[in-house]
Amino acid sequence: MKKTLFTLLTLFLLTAFMTGCSGDSTPKIGISQYGEHASLDNCREGFIQGLIDSGLTEGEDFTIDYQNSGFDNAINTQIAQTFASNNVDLMVGISTPSATALYAATEGKDIPLVFTAITDPVEAKLDSGNVTGTSDKLPVDAQLELIREMQPNATTIGIIYTTSEPNSISAIAEYQAKAPEYGFTIDAIGVTQQSEVTLAADTLISHNVDAFSNLTDNNVVGVLPSVLDKTNDASIPVYGSEIEQVKIGCVAAAGIDYFKLGIQTGEMAAKILSGQAKATDIPYETIQEYSIYTNTKALAELGMTLRPSIEEKAVPVTLD
């Protein structure tokens, strides 16, 4: 009897010890990123910096489970379902496909969701529930004004977009509505997957468009160097939507800084993790700052020069 009691007590203490050692009360953040390219990477790095800037320490106040789907929607869904089944304390969706998959996976669960790099949260149906985040809505007027200053005689702008991305659908609609005010028409070609992007570029080149304007479309950005190879051969300038696209080789952009967007998002997430606020109480925010970025080398290769009105306000970047 004593031996049995001793054995049971030993097992109990061992179990308690193992539970105490393996248990981790540190909040876990599940980050789902749709794929790897510089803009989305900057969002993630900025997000972590935003947590740190808010006084949180990784390993003590939070841990991170980072996953990316490699632009694969099936994997994207699996990541979301895994986070939900593991009951992470906070989900972060970087890009619309990742955020919407996470949103679906949180149904029936009390897991807050923070999104970033989403142009139109309303169009993506991420404007209600236990969710908040940041929008990377493009400064379309500033971009059209920049292209007009850079190319006074241009008439047609080509844009490639993914037909299933709410971000891109919203941006295309705004471009088409505003382009006539600046004397432009938009030649837009929709694609359904990344493999169609370079073919769409060939089509726009054959249409003799005067310039390309890039969105923050993940399928397009993912193969942007291949698009630039074609447009450079055709001597057609491409305008980016943020600094990393200009670094890759776009001639210029009226665009945003995704690292700053990530910081803004991290600061919002810190309020949720620290109990200062709930996601339901924090309206989504739209980044307001943008800059004019130019790539001197890319401009020179196309024989383009900057007007003084642009040069005095532009932030030059180097070709990656």
BALOBA-1460 file (C-alpha; in Angstrom, 3 decimals):
// residues 320
<rec num="1" residu="m" x="0.000" y="0.000" z="0.000"/>
<rec num="2" residu="k" x="2.779" y="2.416" z="0.997"/>
<rec num="3" residu="k" x="4.681" y="1.505" z="-2.162"/>
<rec num="4" residu="t" x="1.627" y="2.192" z="-4.300"/>
<rec num="5" residu="l" x="1.002" y="5.551" z="-2.626"/>
<rec num="6" residu="f" x="4.663" y="6.474" z="-3.035"/>
<rec num="7" residu="t" x="4.545" y="5.571" z="-6.731"/>
<rec num="8" residu="l" x="1.350" y="7.595" z="-7.276"/>
<rec num="9" residu="l" x="2.799" y="10.564" z="-5.423"/>
<rec num="10" residu="t" x="5.997" y="10.380" z="-7.463"/>
<rec num="11" residu="l" x="4.033" y="10.282" z="-10.723"/>
<rec num="12" residu="f" x="1.920" y="13.228" z="-9.570"/>
<rec num="13" residu="l" x="4.949" y="15.333" z="-8.683"/>
<rec num="14" residu="l" x="6.721" y="14.390" z="-11.912"/>
<rec num="15" residu="t" x="3.673" y="15.327" z="-13.961"/>
<rec num="16" residu="a" x="3.349" y="18.633" z="-12.125"/>
<rec num="17" residu="f" x="7.044" y="19.341" z="-12.681"/>
<rec num="18" residu="m" x="6.843" y="18.552" z="-16.397"/>
<rec num="19" residu="t" x="3.705" y="20.659" z="-16.779"/>
<rec num="20" residu="g" x="5.374" y="23.536" z="-14.994"/>
<rec num="21" residu="c" x="8.467" y="23.292" z="-17.175"/>
<rec num="22" residu="s" x="6.635" y="22.904" z="-20.468"/>
<rec num="23" residu="g" x="3.827" y="25.334" z="-19.775"/>
<rec num="24" residu="d" x="4.332" y="28.708" z="-21.368"/>
<rec num="25" residu="s" x="2.141" y="31.618" z="-20.377"/>
<rec num="26" residu="t" x="3.900" y="33.978" z="-22.779"/>
<rec num="27" residu="p" x="1.363" y="35.182" z="-25.381"/>
<rec num="28" residu="k" x="1.938" y="33.606" z="-28.781"/>
<rec num="29" residu="i" x="1.465" y="35.616" z="-31.962"/>
<rec num="30" residu="g" x="0.755" y="33.692" z="-35.142"/>
<rec num="31" residu="i" x="1.930" y="35.677" z="-38.181"/>
<rec num="32" residu="s" x="0.695" y="34.531" z="-41.569"/>
<rec num="33" residu="q" x="2.393" y="36.184" z="-44.547"/>
<rec num="34" residu="y" x="1.125" y="35.427" z="-48.028"/>
<rec num="35" residu="g" x="4.595" y="35.170" z="-49.534"/>
<rec num="36" residu="e" x="8.078" y="36.590" z="-49.382"/>
<rec num="37" residu="h" x="8.862" y="39.842" z="-51.124"/>
<rec num="38" residu="a" x="10.449" y="42.983" z="-49.746"/>
<rec num="39" residu="s" x="7.231" y="44.907" z="-49.067"/>
<rec num="40" residu="l" x="5.614" y="42.169" z="-47.003"/>
<rec num="41" residu="d" x="8.904" y="41.369" z="-45.272"/>
<rec num="42" residu="n" x="9.184" y="45.027" z="-44.289"/>
<rec num="43" residu="c" x="5.677" y="44.881" z="-42.860"/>
<rec num="44" residu="r" x="6.614" y="41.929" z="-40.664"/>
<rec num="45" residu="e" x="9.878" y="43.452" z="-39.492"/>
<rec num="46" residu="g" x="8.166" y="46.771" z="-38.812"/>
<rec num="47" residu="f" x="5.408" y="44.985" z="-36.890"/>
<rec num="48" residu="i" x="7.936" y="43.424" z="-34.525"/>
<rec num="49" residu="q" x="9.645" y="46.791" z="-34.149"/>
<rec num="50" residu="g" x="6.288" y="48.340" z="-33.276"/>
<rec num="51" residu="l" x="5.847" y="45.814" z="-30.463"/>
<rec num="52" residu="i" x="9.320" y="46.615" z="-29.157"/>
<rec num="53" residu="d" x="8.755" y="50.366" z="-29.457"/>
<rec num="54" residu="s" x="5.661" y="49.867" z="-27.304"/>
<rec num="55" residu="g" x="7.792" y="48.430" z="-24.510"/>
<rec num="56" residu="l" x="7.297" y="44.692" z="-25.160"/>
<rec num="57" residu="t" x="10.157" y="42.195" z="-25.217"/>
<rec num="58" residu="e" x="10.207" y="39.135" z="-27.448"/>
<rec num="59" residu="g" x="10.520" y="35.960" z="-25.388"/>
<rec num="60" residu="e" x="9.125" y="37.631" z="-22.282"/>
<rec num="61" residu="d" x="5.996" y="39.468" z="-23.416"/>
<rec num="62" residu="f" x="5.360" y="37.578" z="-26.644"/>
<rec num="63" residu="t" x="6.622" y="34.797" z="-28.879"/>
<rec num="64" residu="i" x="6.107" y="34.550" z="-32.616"/>
<rec num="65" residu="d" x="5.125" y="31.674" z="-34.872"/>
<rec num="66" residu="y" x="5.858" y="33.023" z="-38.363"/>
<rec num="67" residu="q" x="4.568" y="31.185" z="-41.422"/>
<rec num="68" residu="n" x="4.282" y="32.125" z="-45.096"/>
<rec num="69" residu="s" x="2.344" y="30.308" z="-47.757"/>
<rec num="70" residu="g" x="4.567" y="31.028" z="-50.746"/>
<rec num="71" residu="f" x="1.563" y="32.594" z="-52.536"/>
<rec num="72" residu="d" x="-0.300" y="29.269" z="-52.296"/>
<rec num="73" residu="n" x="-3.924" y="29.700" z="-51.209"/>
<rec num="74" residu="a" x="-4.280" y="26.114" z="-50.013"/>
<rec num="75" residu="i" x="-1.247" y="26.453" z="-47.731"/>
<rec num="76" residu="n" x="-2.546" y="29.856" z="-46.684"/>
<rec num="77" residu="t" x="-5.752" y="28.224" z="-45.430"/>
<rec num="78" residu="q" x="-3.823" y="25.448" z="-43.640"/>
<rec num="79" residu="i" x="-1.728" y="28.019" z="-41.777"/>
<rec num="80" residu="a" x="-4.855" y="29.823" z="-40.605"/>
<rec num="81" residu="q" x="-6.524" y="26.618" z="-39.430"/>
<rec num="82" residu="t" x="-3.370" y="25.531" z="-37.572"/>
<rec num="83" residu="f" x="-3.151" y="28.850" z="-35.741"/>
<rec num="84" residu="a" x="-6.815" y="28.549" z="-34.788"/>
<rec num="85" residu="s" x="-6.518" y="24.952" z="-33.567"/>
<rec num="86" residu="n" x="-3.443" y="25.902" z="-31.520"/>
<rec num="87" residu="n" x="-5.390" y="28.788" z="-29.979"/>
<rec num="88" residu="v" x="-2.684" y="31.386" z="-30.491"/>
<rec num="89" residu="d" x="-3.291" y="34.548" z="-28.505"/>
<rec num="90" residu="l" x="-3.178" y="36.894" z="-31.484"/>
<rec num="91" residu="m" x="-3.247" y="36.386" z="-35.237"/>
<rec num="92" residu="v" x="-1.556" y="38.718" z="-37.696"/>
<rec num="93" residu="g" x="-2.387" y="38.635" z="-41.400"/>
<rec num="94" residu="i" x="0.069" y="40.295" z="-43.771"/>
<rec num="95" residu="s" x="-1.811" y="40.905" z="-47.057"/>
<rec num="96" residu="t" x="-5.465" y="40.384" z="-47.914"/>
<rec num="97" residu="p" x="-5.368" y="36.637" z="-48.720"/>
<rec num="98" residu="s" x="-3.682" y="35.849" z="-45.403"/>
<rec num="99" residu="a" x="-5.939" y="38.114" z="-43.358"/>
<rec num="100" residu="t" x="-9.169" y="36.809" z="-44.884"/>
<rec num="101" residu="a" x="-8.077" y="33.197" z="-44.340"/>
<rec num="102" residu="l" x="-7.291" y="33.964" z="-40.691"/>
<rec num="103" residu="y" x="-10.610" y="35.767" z="-40.294"/>
<rec num="104" residu="a" x="-12.480" y="32.691" z="-41.515"/>
<rec num="105" residu="a" x="-10.478" y="30.431" z="-39.199"/>
<rec num="106" residu="t" x="-11.299" y="32.545" z="-36.126"/>
<rec num="107" residu="e" x="-15.037" y="32.010" z="-36.497"/>
<rec num="108" residu="g" x="-16.355" y="30.750" z="-33.166"/>
<rec num="109" residu="k" x="-13.054" y="31.486" z="-31.417"/>
<rec num="110" residu="d" x="-12.093" y="34.425" z="-29.239"/>
<rec num="111" residu="i" x="-8.821" y="35.161" z="-31.034"/>
<rec num="112" residu="p" x="-8.138" y="38.780" z="-32.027"/>
<rec num="113" residu="l" x="-6.908" y="39.401" z="-35.563"/>
<rec num="114" residu="v" x="-4.670" y="42.264" z="-36.660"/>
<rec num="115" residu="f" x="-4.117" y="42.808" z="-40.374"/>
<rec num="116" residu="t" x="-1.730" y="44.922" z="-42.426"/>
<rec num="117" residu="a" x="-0.956" y="45.636" z="-46.088"/>
<rec num="118" residu="i" x="-4.638" y="45.685" z="-47.020"/>
<rec num="119" residu="t" x="-5.810" y="48.459" z="-49.303"/>
<rec num="120" residu="d" x="-9.546" y="48.225" z="-48.668"/>
<rec num="121" residu="p" x="-10.593" y="46.432" z="-45.442"/>
<rec num="122" residu="v" x="-14.253" y="47.118" z="-46.204"/>
<rec num="123" residu="e" x="-14.039" y="45.461" z="-49.633"/>
<rec num="124" residu="a" x="-12.190" y="42.553" z="-47.977"/>
<rec num="125" residu="k" x="-14.960" y="42.326" z="-45.338"/>
<rec num="126" residu="l" x="-12.511" y="42.892" z="-42.493"/>
<rec num="127" residu="d" x="-14.225" y="45.902" z="-40.972"/>
<rec num="128" residu="s" x="-16.261" y="44.173" z="-38.263"/>
<rec num="129" residu="g" x="-15.717" y="41.642" z="-35.497"/>
<rec num="130" residu="n" x="-12.672" y="40.898" z="-33.362"/>
<rec num="131" residu="v" x="-10.370" y="42.458" z="-35.935"/>
<rec num="132" residu="t" x="-8.401" y="45.634" z="-36.598"/>
<rec num="133" residu="g" x="-5.291" y="46.682" z="-38.483"/>
<rec num="134" residu="t" x="-3.805" y="49.038" z="-41.042"/>
<rec num="135" residu="s" x="-4.597" y="49.895" z="-44.638"/>
<rec num="136" residu="d" x="-1.936" y="50.606" z="-47.259"/>
<rec num="137" residu="k" x="-4.314" y="52.544" z="-49.488"/>
<rec num="138" residu="l" x="-2.335" y="54.003" z="-52.360"/>
<rec num="139" residu="p" x="-2.044" y="57.776" z="-52.967"/>
<rec num="140" residu="v" x="-3.530" y="57.436" z="-56.456"/>
<rec num="141" residu="d" x="-3.870" y="61.174" z="-57.101"/>
<rec num="142" residu="a" x="-0.219" y="61.728" z="-56.201"/>
<rec num="143" residu="q" x="0.852" y="58.861" z="-58.466"/>
<rec num="144" residu="l" x="-1.125" y="60.171" z="-61.445"/>
<rec num="145" residu="e" x="0.231" y="63.658" z="-60.860"/>
<rec num="146" residu="l" x="3.781" y="62.250" z="-60.732"/>
<rec num="147" residu="i" x="3.369" y="60.353" z="-64.004"/>
<rec num="148" residu="r" x="1.934" y="63.463" z="-65.676"/>
<rec num="149" residu="e" x="4.917" y="65.546" z="-64.520"/>
<rec num="150" residu="m" x="7.376" y="62.865" z="-65.605"/>
<rec num="151" residu="q" x="5.699" y="62.205" z="-68.969"/>
<rec num="152" residu="p" x="3.797" y="65.301" z="-70.157"/>
<rec num="153" residu="n" x="2.781" y="63.680" z="-73.450"/>
<rec num="154" residu="a" x="1.671" y="60.289" z="-72.092"/>
<rec num="155" residu="t" x="-1.921" y="59.201" z="-72.652"/>
<rec num="156" residu="t" x="-2.229" y="55.554" z="-71.612"/>
<rec num="157" residu="i" x="-1.160" y="53.801" z="-68.409"/>
<rec num="158" residu="g" x="-1.025" y="50.010" z="-68.262"/>
<rec num="159" residu="i" x="-1.839" y="48.187" z="-65.027"/>
<rec num="160" residu="i" x="-1.759" y="44.469" z="-64.237"/>
<rec num="161" residu="y" x="-3.907" y="43.252" z="-61.355"/>
<rec num="162" residu="t" x="-5.176" y="40.037" z="-59.789"/>
<rec num="163" residu="t" x="-8.906" y="39.627" z="-60.283"/>
<rec num="164" residu="s" x="-9.381" y="37.832" z="-56.948"/>
<rec num="165" residu="e" x="-7.569" y="40.425" z="-54.795"/>
<rec num="166" residu="p" x="-9.984" y="42.969" z="-53.250"/>
<rec num="167" residu="n" x="-6.979" y="45.302" z="-52.841"/>
<rec num="168" residu="s" x="-6.380" y="45.390" z="-56.559"/>
<rec num="169" residu="i" x="-10.029" y="45.593" z="-57.589"/>
<rec num="170" residu="s" x="-10.495" y="48.618" z="-55.355"/>
<rec num="171" residu="a" x="-7.317" y="50.297" z="-56.622"/>
<rec num="172" residu="i" x="-8.177" y="49.697" z="-60.283"/>
<rec num="173" residu="a" x="-11.611" y="51.267" z="-59.784"/>
<rec num="174" residu="e" x="-10.009" y="54.358" z="-58.254"/>
<rec num="175" residu="y" x="-7.430" y="54.628" z="-61.033"/>
<rec num="176" residu="q" x="-10.111" y="54.364" z="-63.711"/>
<rec num="177" residu="a" x="-12.273" y="56.984" z="-62.000"/>
<rec num="178" residu="k" x="-9.451" y="59.505" z="-61.495"/>
<rec num="179" residu="a" x="-7.262" y="58.990" z="-64.572"/>
<rec num="180" residu="p" x="-9.361" y="61.235" z="-66.888"/>
<rec num="181" residu="e" x="-8.781" y="64.171" z="-64.522"/>
<rec num="182" residu="y" x="-5.076" y="63.920" z="-65.407"/>
<rec num="183" residu="g" x="-5.598" y="63.229" z="-69.113"/>
<rec num="184" residu="f" x="-4.973" y="59.480" z="-68.931"/>
<rec num="185" residu="t" x="-6.820" y="56.330" z="-69.885"/>
<rec num="186" residu="i" x="-6.157" y="53.072" z="-68.054"/>
<rec num="187" residu="d" x="-5.442" y="49.850" z="-69.914"/>
<rec num="188" residu="a" x="-5.942" y="47.236" z="-67.197"/>
<rec num="189" residu="i" x="-5.381" y="43.500" z="-67.610"/>
<rec num="190" residu="g" x="-6.546" y="41.067" z="-64.952"/>
<rec num="191" residu="v" x="-4.737" y="37.837" z="-64.091"/>
<rec num="192" residu="t" x="-5.743" y="34.922" z="-61.895"/>
<rec num="193" residu="q" x="-2.293" y="33.658" z="-60.928"/>
<rec num="194" residu="q" x="1.343" y="34.694" z="-60.883"/>
<rec num="195" residu="s" x="2.273" y="32.694" z="-63.988"/>
<rec num="196" residu="e" x="0.030" y="34.967" z="-66.100"/>
<rec num="197" residu="v" x="1.690" y="38.239" z="-65.104"/>
<rec num="198" residu="t" x="4.523" y="38.346" z="-67.649"/>
<rec num="199" residu="l" x="2.092" y="37.431" z="-70.453"/>
<rec num="200" residu="a" x="-0.093" y="40.332" z="-69.393"/>
<rec num="201" residu="a" x="2.987" y="42.571" z="-69.528"/>
<rec num="202" residu="d" x="3.632" y="41.428" z="-73.101"/>
<rec num="203" residu="t" x="0.054" y="42.313" z="-74.006"/>
<rec num="204" residu="l" x="0.271" y="45.810" z="-72.535"/>
<rec num="205" residu="i" x="3.562" y="46.393" z="-74.343"/>
<rec num="206" residu="s" x="1.909" y="45.362" z="-77.604"/>
<rec num="207" residu="h" x="-0.834" y="47.910" z="-76.864"/>
<rec num="208" residu="n" x="1.854" y="50.625" z="-76.873"/>
<rec num="209" residu="v" x="1.029" y="51.950" z="-73.418"/>
<rec num="210" residu="d" x="3.142" y="54.928" z="-72.396"/>
<rec num="211" residu="a" x="3.832" y="53.709" z="-68.862"/>
<rec num="212" residu="f" x="3.027" y="50.989" z="-66.368"/>
<rec num="213" residu="s" x="1.792" y="51.793" z="-62.868"/>
<rec num="214" residu="n" x="2.193" y="49.078" z="-60.280"/>
<rec num="215" residu="l" x="-0.238" y="48.319" z="-57.488"/>
<rec num="216" residu="t" x="0.593" y="46.493" z="-54.263"/>
<rec num="217" residu="d" x="-0.676" y="43.349" z="-55.981"/>
<rec num="218" residu="n" x="1.182" y="40.338" z="-54.552"/>
<rec num="219" residu="n" x="1.184" y="38.283" z="-57.749"/>
<rec num="220" residu="v" x="2.625" y="41.164" z="-59.760"/>
<rec num="221" residu="v" x="5.184" y="42.260" z="-57.176"/>
<rec num="222" residu="g" x="6.321" y="38.654" z="-56.794"/>
<rec num="223" residu="v" x="7.611" y="38.626" z="-60.410"/>
<rec num="224" residu="l" x="8.343" y="42.339" z="-60.830"/>
<rec num="225" residu="p" x="11.972" y="41.820" z="-61.953"/>
<rec num="226" residu="s" x="10.711" y="39.730" z="-64.896"/>
<rec num="227" residu="v" x="8.191" y="42.432" z="-65.812"/>
<rec num="228" residu="l" x="10.919" y="45.091" z="-65.660"/>
<rec num="229" residu="d" x="13.132" y="43.053" z="-68.000"/>
<rec num="230" residu="k" x="10.378" y="43.259" z="-70.609"/>
<rec num="231" residu="t" x="9.440" y="46.909" z="-70.087"/>
<rec num="232" residu="n" x="13.074" y="48.047" z="-70.106"/>
<rec num="233" residu="d" x="13.616" y="46.282" z="-73.427"/>
<rec num="234" residu="a" x="10.553" y="48.141" z="-74.742"/>
<rec num="235" residu="s" x="11.712" y="51.459" z="-73.190"/>
<rec num="236" residu="i" x="8.520" y="51.803" z="-71.177"/>
<rec num="237" residu="p" x="8.877" y="53.255" z="-67.652"/>
<rec num="238" residu="v" x="7.257" y="51.467" z="-64.734"/>
<rec num="239" residu="y" x="6.113" y="53.417" z="-61.679"/>
<rec num="240" residu="g" x="6.023" y="51.554" z="-58.395"/>
<rec num="241" residu="s" x="3.696" y="51.932" z="-55.432"/>
<rec num="242" residu="e" x="6.301" y="51.890" z="-52.647"/>
<rec num="243" residu="i" x="10.006" y="52.242" z="-51.993"/>
<rec num="244" residu="e" x="11.004" y="48.581" z="-52.468"/>
<rec num="245" residu="q" x="9.586" y="48.484" z="-55.993"/>
<rec num="246" residu="v" x="11.696" y="51.525" z="-56.862"/>
<rec num="247" residu="k" x="14.768" y="49.804" z="-55.407"/>
<rec num="248" residu="i" x="14.104" y="46.836" z="-57.690"/>
<rec num="249" residu="g" x="14.071" y="49.065" z="-60.777"/>
<rec num="250" residu="c" x="10.867" y="51.088" z="-61.138"/>
<rec num="251" residu="v" x="11.715" y="54.642" z="-62.202"/>
<rec num="252" residu="a" x="9.711" y="56.393" z="-59.482"/>
<rec num="253" residu="a" x="6.743" y="56.145" z="-57.125"/>
<rec num="254" residu="a" x="4.409" y="58.225" z="-55.044"/>
<rec num="255" residu="g" x="4.370" y="55.517" z="-52.441"/>
<rec num="256" residu="i" x="4.480" y="54.409" z="-48.861"/>
<rec num="257" residu="d" x="7.062" y="52.860" z="-46.566"/>
<rec num="258" residu="y" x="5.923" y="49.387" z="-45.484"/>
<rec num="259" residu="f" x="8.309" y="49.272" z="-42.545"/>
<rec num="260" residu="k" x="6.541" y="52.320" z="-41.097"/>
<rec num="261" residu="l" x="3.192" y="50.661" z="-41.828"/>
<rec num="262" residu="g" x="4.358" y="47.607" z="-39.908"/>
<rec num="263" residu="i" x="5.402" y="49.732" z="-36.932"/>
<rec num="264" residu="q" x="1.964" y="51.344" z="-36.864"/>
<rec num="265" residu="t" x="0.390" y="47.876" z="-36.888"/>
<rec num="266" residu="g" x="2.677" y="46.562" z="-34.143"/>
<rec num="267" residu="e" x="1.765" y="49.449" z="-31.886"/>
<rec num="268" residu="m" x="-1.913" y="48.582" z="-32.301"/>
<rec num="269" residu="a" x="-1.221" y="44.912" z="-31.542"/>
<rec num="270" residu="a" x="0.736" y="45.895" z="-28.402"/>
<rec num="271" residu="k" x="-2.370" y="47.561" z="-26.986"/>
<rec num="272" residu="i" x="-4.288" y="44.306" z="-27.427"/>
<rec num="273" residu="l" x="-1.562" y="42.099" z="-25.950"/>
<rec num="274" residu="s" x="-1.102" y="44.373" z="-22.936"/>
<rec num="275" residu="g" x="-4.837" y="44.525" z="-22.258"/>
<rec num="276" residu="q" x="-5.127" y="48.257" z="-22.932"/>
<rec num="277" residu="a" x="-7.765" y="47.690" z="-25.595"/>
<rec num="278" residu="k" x="-9.630" y="45.018" z="-27.526"/>
<rec num="279" residu="a" x="-9.453" y="44.642" z="-31.273"/>
<rec num="280" residu="t" x="-13.174" y="45.355" z="-31.451"/>
<rec num="281" residu="d" x="-12.534" y="48.768" z="-29.889"/>
<rec num="282" residu="i" x="-9.760" y="49.863" z="-32.270"/>
<rec num="283" residu="p" x="-10.866" y="51.143" z="-35.700"/>
<rec num="284" residu="y" x="-8.583" y="50.200" z="-38.554"/>
<rec num="285" residu="e" x="-6.124" y="52.918" z="-39.572"/>
<rec num="286" residu="t" x="-4.904" y="54.080" z="-42.966"/>
<rec num="287" residu="i" x="-1.312" y="55.198" z="-43.372"/>
<rec num="288" residu="q" x="-1.306" y="58.856" z="-44.329"/>
<rec num="289" residu="e" x="2.349" y="59.493" z="-45.127"/>
<rec num="290" residu="y" x="3.799" y="58.962" z="-48.567"/>
<rec num="291" residu="s" x="6.958" y="60.093" z="-50.332"/>
<rec num="292" residu="i" x="8.179" y="60.545" z="-53.869"/>
<rec num="293" residu="y" x="10.869" y="57.930" z="-54.519"/>
<rec num="294" residu="t" x="13.078" y="57.945" z="-57.612"/>
<rec num="295" residu="n" x="15.675" y="55.589" z="-59.013"/>
<rec num="296" residu="t" x="18.351" y="57.634" z="-60.768"/>
<rec num="297" residu="k" x="19.956" y="54.654" z="-62.491"/>
<rec num="298" residu="a" x="16.655" y="53.299" z="-63.801"/>
<rec num="299" residu="l" x="15.746" y="56.758" z="-65.096"/>
<rec num="300" residu="a" x="19.092" y="57.133" z="-66.852"/>
<rec num="301" residu="e" x="18.760" y="53.756" z="-68.541"/>
<rec num="302" residu="l" x="15.487" y="54.950" z="-70.075"/>
<rec num="303" residu="g" x="16.863" y="58.384" z="-70.951"/>
<rec num="304" residu="m" x="14.564" y="60.169" z="-68.519"/>
<rec num="305" residu="t" x="15.441" y="63.208" z="-66.418"/>
<rec num="306" residu="l" x="13.707" y="64.710" z="-63.425"/>
<rec num="307" residu="r" x="12.129" y="68.117" z="-63.499"/>
<rec num="308" residu="p" x="13.318" y="70.412" z="-60.705"/>
<rec num="309" residu="s" x="9.806" y="70.366" z="-59.204"/>
<rec num="310" residu="i" x="10.144" y="66.607" z="-58.681"/>
<rec num="311" residu="e" x="13.836" y="66.461" z="-57.871"/>
<rec num="312" residu="e" x="13.569" y="68.883" z="-54.966"/>
<rec num="313" residu="k" x="11.025" y="66.713" z="-53.152"/>
<rec num="314" residu="a" x="12.164" y="63.255" z="-54.264"/>
<rec num="315" residu="v" x="13.910" y="60.644" z="-52.108"/>
<rec num="316" residu="p" x="16.531" y="58.933" z="-54.307"/>
<rec num="317" residu="v" x="17.001" y="55.196" z="-53.847"/>
<rec num="318" residu="t" x="19.600" y="52.803" z="-55.192"/>
<rec num="319" residu="l" x="19.004" y="49.975" z="-57.644"/>
<rec num="320" residu="d" x="18.941" y="46.617" z="-55.826"/>
